[in-house]
C-alpha cells in the first residue's frame, strides 16, 4: 500500500482546494463531455484531433479531481499559534535579511499544497523553510539553495 502523505495547509488553503474541486466536478466535467460529444460528431475518430484533445483534457481533469480529493482527505489544518511569535513554525510569516547584502524578504511558511512563491508563500518542504523552521528572531541561518549557500538573519516572526 502506498504511503499516505500529510498535506499541511491553512483553512483558507483547504477552502480554495474545495472550491476548485467543486468547479471541476460540476462545471468542467460537463464542458469536457460536451467537447467529446461534438468531436465525435465530426466522424472518423482515428484522425480526429479535436476528439484526442478532448480525451486528453478529460484525463487531466479526472487526474486533478483525484489529486484534490486525496489532498483534502489527508489535510492537516495549520493552527495559528498566537502565543509564540519568536520561533519560526508552519503557518507563520518570517521576515529576514540576506547577509551581507542586506536584501529583506518576507515569506509565510505553508504546506506544499498552497505554496506560491509569487504570493510570498513557501512550502514547508522547501530548502528555505527547512532551514528556518524552529529558529528564533535574531538567529543567523545558513540556507542551502540550488544556487549555493546563503546566510540570513531572522528579523521578525508573526
Backbone as a printed PyTorch tensor [residue, N CA C, xyz], in Angstrom:
tensor([[[  0.8370,  -1.1860,   0.0000],
         [  0.0000,   0.0000,   0.0000],
         [  0.8800,   1.2470,   0.0000]],

        [[  0.4690,   2.2460,  -0.7390],
         [  1.2470,   3.4840,  -0.8520],
         [  1.2300,   4.2450,   0.4750]],

        [[  2.3260,   4.9310,   0.7320],
         [  2.4360,   5.7050,   1.9490],
         [  1.5550,   6.9500,   1.8400]],

        [[  0.7860,   7.2220,   2.8820],
         [ -0.0840,   8.3970,   2.9010],
         [  0.7630,   9.6270,   3.2120]],

        [[  0.6020,  10.6770,   2.4310],
         [  1.3320,  11.9190,   2.6510],
         [  0.3980,  12.9250,   3.3010]],

        [[  0.8410,  13.5000,   4.3840],
         [  0.0740,  14.5330,   5.0530],
         [  0.2450,  15.8300,   4.2860]],

        [[ -0.8530,  16.5370,   4.0800],
         [ -0.8090,  17.8170,   3.3750],
         [ -1.1600,  18.9150,   4.3770]],

        [[ -0.1460,  19.6560,   4.7930],
         [ -0.3560,  20.7700,   5.7240],
         [ -0.8690,  21.9560,   4.9400]],

        [[ -1.8960,  22.6070,   5.4770],
         [ -2.4420,  23.7970,   4.8240],
         [ -3.2340,  24.6250,   5.8120]],

        [[ -3.4200,  25.8680,   5.4380],
         [ -4.2610,  26.7330,   6.2440],
         [ -5.7210,  26.4160,   5.9200]],

        [[ -6.6130,  26.8860,   6.7420],
         [ -8.0330,  26.6910,   6.4890],
         [ -8.4170,  27.3460,   5.1630]],

        [[ -7.8470,  28.5200,   4.8960],
         [ -8.0990,  29.2270,   3.6350],
         [ -7.6170,  28.4010,   2.4410]],

        [[ -6.4550,  27.7950,   2.5730],
         [ -5.9160,  26.9630,   1.5030],
         [ -6.7910,  25.7520,   1.2290]],

        [[ -7.3050,  25.1390,   2.2810],
         [ -8.1910,  23.9810,   2.1110],
         [ -9.4820,  24.4030,   1.4140]],

        [[ -9.9990,  25.5560,   1.7960],
         [-11.2330,  26.0500,   1.1720],
         [-11.0270,  26.3110,  -0.3210]],

        [[ -9.8660,  26.8350,  -0.7010],
         [ -9.5740,  27.0660,  -2.1200],
         [ -9.5420,  25.7470,  -2.8860]],

        [[ -8.9360,  24.7190,  -2.2960],
         [ -8.9000,  23.4100,  -2.9390],
         [-10.3050,  22.8340,  -3.0800]],

        [[-11.1230,  23.0080,  -2.0480],
         [-12.5010,  22.5140,  -2.1030],
         [-13.3050,  23.2310,  -3.1850]],

        [[-13.0750,  24.5320,  -3.3440],
         [-13.7570,  25.2970,  -4.3960],
         [-13.3290,  24.8160,  -5.7830]],

        [[-12.0210,  24.5890,  -5.9600],
         [-11.5280,  24.0870,  -7.2430],
         [-12.1200,  22.7120,  -7.5420]],

        [[-12.1820,  21.8550,  -6.5340],
         [-12.7450,  20.5130,  -6.7070],
         [-14.2060,  20.5940,  -7.1210]],

        [[-14.9550,  21.4460,  -6.4690],
         [-16.3780,  21.6150,  -6.8010],
         [-16.5490,  22.0970,  -8.2390]],

        [[-15.7180,  23.0680,  -8.6580],
         [-15.7700,  23.5750, -10.0300],
         [-15.4750,  22.4650, -11.0370]],

        [[-14.4320,  21.6940, -10.7710],
         [-14.0690,  20.6150, -11.6970],
         [-15.1730,  19.5710, -11.8070]],

        [[-15.7820,  19.2330, -10.6800],
         [-16.8120,  18.1950, -10.6790],
         [-18.1210,  18.6680, -11.3080]],

        [[-18.4970,  19.9100, -11.0740],
         [-19.8180,  20.3790, -11.5110],
         [-19.8150,  21.0630, -12.8700]],

        [[-18.7610,  21.7860, -13.1920],
         [-18.7540,  22.5490, -14.4370],
         [-17.7790,  21.9960, -15.4770]],

        [[-16.5280,  21.8140, -15.0710],
         [-15.5020,  21.4270, -16.0390],
         [-15.7640,  20.0520, -16.6440]],

        [[-16.2190,  19.1090, -15.8200],
         [-16.5410,  17.7710, -16.3440],
         [-17.5840,  17.8670, -17.4590]],

        [[-18.6300,  18.6670, -17.2270],
         [-19.6980,  18.8240, -18.2210],
         [-19.1570,  19.4300, -19.5130]],

        [[-18.2930,  20.4450, -19.3880],
         [-17.7050,  21.0730, -20.5700],
         [-16.9180,  20.0600, -21.3920]],

        [[-16.1310,  19.2400, -20.7230],
         [-15.2910,  18.2660, -21.4210],
         [-16.1510,  17.1990, -22.0950]],

        [[-17.1790,  16.7290, -21.4140],
         [-18.0870,  15.7320, -22.0010],
         [-18.7450,  16.3040, -23.2550]],

        [[-19.1210,  17.5660, -23.2030],
         [-19.7330,  18.2180, -24.3660],
         [-18.7310,  18.3170, -25.5200]],

        [[-17.4840,  18.6450, -25.2030],
         [-16.4410,  18.6910, -26.2450],
         [-16.2640,  17.3330, -26.9060]],

        [[-16.3020,  16.2820, -26.0990],
         [-16.1520,  14.9310, -26.6510],
         [-17.3230,  14.5990, -27.5750]],

        [[-18.5380,  14.9680, -27.1610],
         [-19.7280,  14.7160, -27.9960],
         [-19.6060,  15.4240, -29.3430]],

        [[-19.2060,  16.6850, -29.2990],
         [-19.0620,  17.4650, -30.5300],
         [-17.9800,  16.8570, -31.4150]],

        [[-16.8640,  16.4810, -30.8230],
         [-15.7630,  15.9080, -31.5920],
         [-16.1620,  14.5770, -32.2270]],

        [[-16.9640,  13.7980, -31.5290],
         [-17.4270,  12.5190, -32.0950],
         [-18.3000,  12.7450, -33.3270]],

        [[-19.0330,  13.8290, -33.3260],
         [-19.9280,  14.1140, -34.4540],
         [-19.1470,  14.4440, -35.7340]],

        [[-17.8460,  14.7160, -35.6140],
         [-17.0310,  15.0200, -36.7830],
         [-16.6870,  13.7800, -37.5980]],

        [[-16.9780,  12.5960, -37.0630],
         [-16.7500,  11.3630, -37.8340],
         [-15.5720,  10.5640, -37.3440]],

        [[-14.7730,  10.0810, -38.2820],
         [-13.6570,   9.1630, -38.0370],
         [-12.8050,   9.6010, -36.8430]],

        [[-12.7990,   8.7940, -35.7640],
         [-12.0730,   9.1390, -34.5440],
         [-10.5710,   8.8970, -34.6670]],

        [[-10.1610,   8.0680, -35.6320],
         [ -8.7370,   7.7330, -35.7530],
         [ -7.8920,   8.9320, -36.1850]],

        [[ -8.4780,   9.8920, -36.8600],
         [ -7.7330,  11.0760, -37.2970],
         [ -8.4140,  12.3560, -36.8220]],

        [[ -9.0310,  12.2830, -35.6780],
         [ -9.8100,  13.4000, -35.1610],
         [ -9.0420,  14.0650, -34.0120]],

        [[ -8.3450,  15.1510, -34.3090],
         [ -7.5320,  15.8210, -33.2870],
         [ -8.3930,  16.4740, -32.2050]],

        [[ -9.5840,  16.9270, -32.5620],
         [-10.4910,  17.5080, -31.5690],
         [-10.8660,  16.4620, -30.5150]],

        [[-11.1490,  15.2570, -30.9780],
         [-11.5170,  14.1710, -30.0780],
         [-10.3290,  13.8170, -29.1710]],

        [[ -9.1440,  13.6820, -29.7710],
         [ -7.9490,  13.3630, -28.9870],
         [ -7.6840,  14.4260, -27.9250]],

        [[ -7.8200,  15.6800, -28.3130],
         [ -7.5980,  16.7890, -27.3880],
         [ -8.6040,  16.7660, -26.2350]],

        [[ -9.8620,  16.5120, -26.5620],
         [-10.9020,  16.4640, -25.5320],
         [-10.6700,  15.2960, -24.5760]],

        [[-10.2560,  14.1590, -25.0910],
         [ -9.9750,  12.9930, -24.2340],
         [ -8.7760,  13.2650, -23.3310]],

        [[ -7.7580,  13.9580, -23.8530],
         [ -6.6030,  14.3190, -23.0250],
         [ -7.0250,  15.2610, -21.8990]],

        [[ -7.8770,  16.2310, -22.2370],
         [ -8.3620,  17.1560, -21.2150],
         [ -9.1780,  16.4160, -20.1660]],

        [[ -9.9830,  15.4570, -20.6120],
         [-10.7800,  14.6670, -19.6760],
         [ -9.8670,  13.9120, -18.7010]],

        [[ -8.8020,  13.3210, -19.2130],
         [ -7.8610,  12.5960, -18.3630],
         [ -7.1970,  13.5440, -17.3580]],

        [[ -6.8450,  14.7490, -17.8200],
         [ -6.2430,  15.7310, -16.9220],
         [ -7.2090,  16.1220, -15.8070]],

        [[ -8.4580,  16.4290, -16.1770],
         [ -9.4700,  16.8510, -15.2000],
         [ -9.7090,  15.7440, -14.1730]],

        [[ -9.8450,  14.5080, -14.6330],
         [-10.0960,  13.4020, -13.7140],
         [ -8.8930,  13.1730, -12.7880]],

        [[ -7.6980,  13.3470, -13.3290],
         [ -6.4950,  13.2190, -12.5080],
         [ -6.4240,  14.3030, -11.4490]],

        [[ -6.7660,  15.5170, -11.8430],
         [ -6.7490,  16.6370, -10.8920],
         [ -7.8020,  16.4390,  -9.8110]],

        [[ -8.9820,  15.9570, -10.1830],
         [-10.0310,  15.6770,  -9.1980],
         [ -9.5280,  14.6600,  -8.1790]],

        [[ -8.9160,  13.6140,  -8.6630],
         [ -8.3800,  12.5720,  -7.7810],
         [ -7.3190,  13.1430,  -6.8350]],

        [[ -6.4330,  13.9580,  -7.3850],
         [ -5.3810,  14.5760,  -6.5700],
         [ -5.9720,  15.4780,  -5.4980]],

        [[ -6.9370,  16.3220,  -5.8800],
         [ -7.5520,  17.2320,  -4.9190],
         [ -8.2880,  16.4750,  -3.8220]],

        [[ -9.0080,  15.4320,  -4.1990],
         [ -9.7330,  14.6410,  -3.1900],
         [ -8.7650,  14.0520,  -2.1680]],

        [[ -7.6320,  13.5530,  -2.6420],
         [ -6.6380,  12.9750,  -1.7400],
         [ -6.0230,  14.0490,  -0.8500]],

        [[ -5.6930,  15.1990,  -1.4370],
         [ -5.0980,  16.2750,  -0.6480],
         [ -6.0610,  16.7580,   0.4370]],

        [[ -7.3230,  16.8980,   0.0980],
         [ -8.3230,  17.3570,   1.0710],
         [ -8.5200,  16.3020,   2.1540]],

        [[ -8.5620,  15.0410,   1.7450],
         [ -8.7520,  13.9450,   2.7080],
         [ -7.5860,  13.8680,   3.6890]],

        [[ -6.3620,  14.1070,   3.1960],
         [ -5.1690,  13.9920,   4.0320],
         [ -4.7250,  15.3400,   4.6140]],

        [[ -5.5940,  16.3370,   4.5380],
         [ -5.2350,  17.6820,   5.0050],
         [ -5.1060,  17.7380,   6.5260]],

        [[ -4.1050,  18.4670,   6.9590],
         [ -3.9340,  18.7950,   8.3670],
         [ -3.9070,  20.3170,   8.4190]],

        [[ -4.8880,  20.8820,   9.0880],
         [ -5.0080,  22.3410,   9.1480],
         [ -3.9680,  22.9070,  10.1060]],

        [[ -3.2490,  23.9100,   9.6270],
         [ -2.2520,  24.5950,  10.4420],
         [ -2.9840,  25.5200,  11.3950]],

        [[ -2.7920,  25.2960,  12.6680],
         [ -3.4230,  26.1600,  13.6780],
         [ -2.4690,  27.3080,  13.9850]],

        [[ -3.0300,  28.4890,  13.9950],
         [ -2.2000,  29.6550,  14.2620],
         [ -1.9040,  29.7470,  15.7480]],

        [[ -0.6280,  29.7400,  16.0740],
         [ -0.1710,  29.8440,  17.4540],
         [  0.1820,  31.3000,  17.7220]],

        [[ -0.7620,  32.0120,  18.2950],
         [ -0.5870,  33.4500,  18.5250],
         [  0.3960,  33.7270,  19.6670]],

        [[  0.6200,  32.7360,  20.5260],
         [  1.3980,  32.9970,  21.7310],
         [  2.8950,  33.1040,  21.4720]],

        [[  3.4440,  32.2930,  20.5990],
         [  4.8850,  32.2950,  20.3890],
         [  5.2220,  32.9210,  19.0400]],

        [[  5.5970,  34.1850,  19.0720],
         [  5.9270,  34.8720,  17.8210],
         [  7.4290,  35.0660,  17.6600]],

        [[  8.2030,  34.2650,  18.3750],
         [  9.6500,  34.3960,  18.2210],
         [ 10.2670,  33.1970,  17.5180]],

        [[  9.5000,  32.1030,  17.3530],
         [ 10.0300,  30.8960,  16.7180],
         [  9.3210,  30.6670,  15.3880]],

        [[ 10.1030,  30.3880,  14.3460],
         [  9.5520,  30.1290,  13.0230],
         [  8.8850,  28.7610,  13.0240]],

        [[  7.6180,  28.7220,  12.6070],
         [  6.8950,  27.4600,  12.5190],
         [  5.9080,  27.5310,  11.3590]],

        [[  5.3280,  26.3940,  11.0480],
         [  4.3700,  26.2850,   9.9610],
         [  3.2130,  27.2550,  10.1940]],

        [[  2.8650,  28.0100,   9.1560],
         [  1.7770,  28.9730,   9.2570],
         [  2.2230,  30.3730,   9.6480]],

        [[  3.4700,  30.5170,  10.0400],
         [  3.9930,  31.8230,  10.4580],
         [  4.6220,  32.5450,   9.2670]],

        [[  4.6340,  33.8680,   9.3660],
         [  5.3170,  34.7030,   8.3900],
         [  6.6450,  35.1130,   9.0020]],

        [[  7.7040,  34.9500,   8.2370],
         [  9.0410,  35.2820,   8.7290],
         [  9.6680,  36.3380,   7.8180]],

        [[ 10.2200,  37.3560,   8.4560],
         [ 10.9310,  38.4100,   7.7260],
         [ 12.3990,  38.2760,   8.0880]],

        [[ 13.2480,  38.2900,   7.0570],
         [ 14.6820,  38.1300,   7.2900],
         [ 15.4520,  39.0110,   6.3330]],

        [[ 16.7250,  39.1730,   6.6380],
         [ 17.6070,  39.9540,   5.7970],
         [ 18.7200,  39.0260,   5.3120]],

        [[ 19.0230,  39.1270,   4.0170],
         [ 20.1250,  38.3410,   3.4620],
         [ 21.4390,  39.0070,   3.8620]],

        [[ 22.3980,  38.1950,   4.2710],
         [ 23.7020,  38.7080,   4.6540],
         [ 24.7050,  38.3680,   3.5620]],

        [[ 25.6080,  39.1840,   3.2070],
         [ 25.8850,  40.5120,   3.7450],
         [ 25.2100,  41.6420,   2.9730]],

        [[ 24.4780,  41.3410,   1.8860],
         [ 23.9780,  42.4210,   1.0220],
         [ 22.7960,  43.2050,   1.5800]],

        [[ 22.0820,  42.6780,   2.5580],
         [ 21.0490,  43.4500,   3.2250],
         [ 19.6790,  43.4320,   2.5820]],

        [[ 19.4270,  42.5640,   1.5960],
         [ 18.0980,  42.4850,   0.9900],
         [ 17.1230,  41.8370,   1.9690]],

        [[ 15.9990,  42.5230,   2.2270],
         [ 14.9840,  41.9690,   3.1280],
         [ 13.9470,  41.1980,   2.3220]],

        [[ 13.5010,  40.0720,   2.8890],
         [ 12.4600,  39.2660,   2.2790],
         [ 11.5020,  38.8110,   3.3640]],

        [[ 10.2790,  38.4970,   2.9360],
         [  9.2640,  38.0310,   3.8790],
         [  8.4660,  36.9150,   3.2240]],

        [[  8.3210,  35.7990,   3.9360],
         [  7.5730,  34.6560,   3.4240],
         [  6.7010,  34.0680,   4.5240]],

        [[  5.5810,  33.5180,   4.1070],
         [  4.7430,  32.7320,   5.0020],
         [  5.0310,  31.2750,   4.6900]],

        [[  5.2660,  30.4830,   5.7280],
         [  5.5770,  29.0710,   5.5320],
         [  4.2690,  28.2860,   5.6020]],

        [[  3.9480,  27.6420,   4.4850],
         [  2.6950,  26.8940,   4.3510],
         [  2.9980,  25.4780,   3.8610]],

        [[  1.9780,  24.6490,   3.7980],
         [  2.1390,  23.3150,   3.2420],
         [  2.3370,  23.3880,   1.7390]],

        [[  2.8620,  22.3230,   1.1710],
         [  3.1700,  22.3150,  -0.2640],
         [  1.9330,  22.5060,  -1.1320]],

        [[  0.7600,  22.1330,  -0.6270],
         [ -0.4710,  22.2410,  -1.4080],
         [ -0.8380,  23.6830,  -1.7390]],

        [[ -0.4340,  24.6180,  -0.9060],
         [ -0.8120,  26.0130,  -1.1600],
         [  0.3750,  26.9440,  -1.3310]],

        [[  1.5540,  26.3940,  -1.5460],
         [  2.7200,  27.2550,  -1.7210],
         [  2.6150,  28.0240,  -3.0390]],

        [[  3.0520,  29.2590,  -2.9960],
         [  3.0810,  30.1210,  -4.1730],
         [  4.1000,  31.2240,  -3.9020]],

        [[  5.3420,  31.0100,  -4.3140],
         [  6.3910,  31.9810,  -4.0250],
         [  6.0780,  33.3880,  -4.5260]],

        [[  5.3010,  33.4970,  -5.6140],
         [  4.9630,  34.8210,  -6.1340],
         [  4.0230,  35.5680,  -5.2000]],

        [[  3.3230,  34.8440,  -4.3240],
         [  2.4580,  35.4650,  -3.3160],
         [  3.1140,  35.4610,  -1.9480]],

        [[  4.3980,  35.1100,  -1.8950],
         [  5.1170,  35.1110,  -0.6260],
         [  4.8200,  33.9080,   0.2480]],

        [[  4.3610,  32.8080,  -0.3480],
         [  4.0600,  31.5920,   0.4170],
         [  5.0040,  30.4880,  -0.0420]],

        [[  5.8490,  30.0080,   0.8800],
         [  6.7840,  28.9470,   0.5200],
         [  6.4150,  27.6520,   1.2310]],

        [[  6.7010,  26.5560,   0.5610],
         [  6.3940,  25.2330,   1.0910],
         [  7.2890,  24.8950,   2.2750]],

        [[  6.7020,  24.2110,   3.2380],
         [  7.4850,  23.7530,   4.3830],
         [  8.5400,  22.7260,   3.9650]],

        [[  8.4240,  22.1840,   2.7460],
         [  9.3990,  21.2260,   2.2270],
         [ 10.5590,  21.9120,   1.4990]],

        [[ 10.4570,  23.2250,   1.2590],
         [ 11.4980,  23.9380,   0.5090],
         [ 12.7680,  24.0680,   1.3540]],

        [[ 13.9250,  24.1830,   0.6880],
         [ 15.1790,  24.3520,   1.4390],
         [ 15.1520,  25.5800,   2.3580]],

        [[ 14.5500,  26.6700,   1.8870],
         [ 14.4690,  27.8810,   2.7000],
         [ 13.6850,  27.6200,   3.9890]],

        [[ 12.4850,  27.0570,   3.8430],
         [ 11.6490,  26.7950,   5.0130],
         [ 12.2990,  25.7830,   5.9450]],

        [[ 12.8780,  24.7280,   5.3730],
         [ 13.5300,  23.7110,   6.2000],
         [ 14.6410,  24.3320,   7.0510]],

        [[ 15.3520,  25.2970,   6.4870],
         [ 16.4280,  25.9490,   7.2320],
         [ 15.8960,  26.8830,   8.3160]],

        [[ 14.7440,  27.5100,   8.0760],
         [ 14.2030,  28.4990,   9.0080],
         [ 13.3570,  27.9020,  10.1320]],

        [[ 12.6900,  26.7850,   9.8600],
         [ 11.7860,  26.1950,  10.8540],
         [ 12.5170,  25.9050,  12.1670]],

        [[ 11.8890,  26.3340,  13.2640],
         [ 12.4420,  26.0970,  14.5930],
         [ 13.4430,  27.1370,  15.0500]],

        [[ 13.8190,  28.0420,  14.1590],
         [ 14.7820,  29.0870,  14.5220],
         [ 14.0380,  30.2860,  15.1170]],

        [[ 14.7890,  31.1550,  15.8020],
         [ 14.1900,  32.2840,  16.5150],
         [ 14.6370,  33.6170,  15.9350]],

        [[ 13.9080,  34.6640,  16.3370],
         [ 14.2700,  36.0260,  15.9500],
         [ 15.7000,  36.2920,  16.4080]],

        [[ 16.5070,  36.8580,  15.5190],
         [ 17.8910,  37.1700,  15.8300],
         [ 18.8800,  36.0990,  15.3860]],

        [[ 18.3850,  34.8660,  15.1260],
         [ 19.2780,  33.7900,  14.6750],
         [ 19.8050,  34.0750,  13.2800]],

        [[ 21.0800,  33.6980,  13.0690],
         [ 21.6500,  33.6890,  11.7220],
         [ 21.5520,  32.2500,  11.2360]],

        [[ 21.0520,  32.0910,  10.0020],
         [ 20.7750,  30.7670,   9.4640],
         [ 21.4340,  30.6240,   8.1030]],

        [[ 22.0710,  29.4850,   7.8750],
         [ 22.6300,  29.1740,   6.5600],
         [ 21.6020,  28.3540,   5.7980]],

        [[ 21.2670,  28.8190,   4.5960],
         [ 20.2680,  28.1630,   3.7630],
         [ 20.9630,  27.5820,   2.5440]],

        [[ 20.7700,  26.2810,   2.3190],
         [ 21.3090,  25.6380,   1.1150],
         [ 20.2840,  25.7800,   0.0000]],

        [[ 20.6310,  26.5340,  -1.0290],
         [ 19.7330,  26.7340,  -2.1670],
         [ 20.3750,  26.1120,  -3.4010]],

        [[ 19.6110,  25.9280,  -4.4630],
         [ 20.2030,  25.4080,  -5.7010],
         [ 21.3500,  26.2780,  -6.2190]],

        [[ 21.3180,  27.5690,  -5.9010],
         [ 22.3700,  28.4850,  -6.3530],
         [ 23.5620,  28.5120,  -5.3950]],

        [[ 23.4820,  27.7500,  -4.3160],
         [ 24.5600,  27.7290,  -3.3300],
         [ 24.0600,  28.1680,  -1.9690]],

        [[ 24.9790,  28.2630,  -1.0240],
         [ 24.6050,  28.6490,   0.3370],
         [ 24.4040,  30.1570,   0.4370]],

        [[ 23.4520,  30.5250,   1.2870],
         [ 23.2680,  31.9390,   1.6150],
         [ 22.9940,  32.0330,   3.1060]],

        [[ 23.3780,  33.1450,   3.6840],
         [ 23.1490,  33.3350,   5.1090],
         [ 22.1090,  34.4350,   5.2980]],

        [[ 21.1870,  34.1900,   6.2250],
         [ 20.1450,  35.1680,   6.5170],
         [ 20.0670,  35.3690,   8.0290]],

        [[ 19.5220,  36.5180,   8.4100],
         [ 19.2740,  36.8060,   9.8270],
         [ 17.7750,  37.0470,   9.9770]],

        [[ 17.1650,  36.3200,  10.9040],
         [ 15.7160,  36.4400,  11.1330],
         [ 15.4380,  37.7190,  11.9010]],

        [[ 14.5590,  38.5590,  11.3150],
         [ 14.2200,  39.8470,  11.9280],
         [ 12.9220,  39.8150,  12.6940]],

        [[ 11.9360,  39.0610,  12.1570],
         [ 10.5970,  39.0830,  12.7580],
         [  9.8450,  37.8060,  12.3990]],

        [[  9.0460,  37.3340,  13.3350],
         [  8.1490,  36.2080,  13.0990],
         [  6.7670,  36.6590,  13.5390]],

        [[  5.7880,  36.4890,  12.6460],
         [  4.4290,  36.9070,  13.0030],
         [  3.4120,  35.9210,  12.4910]]])
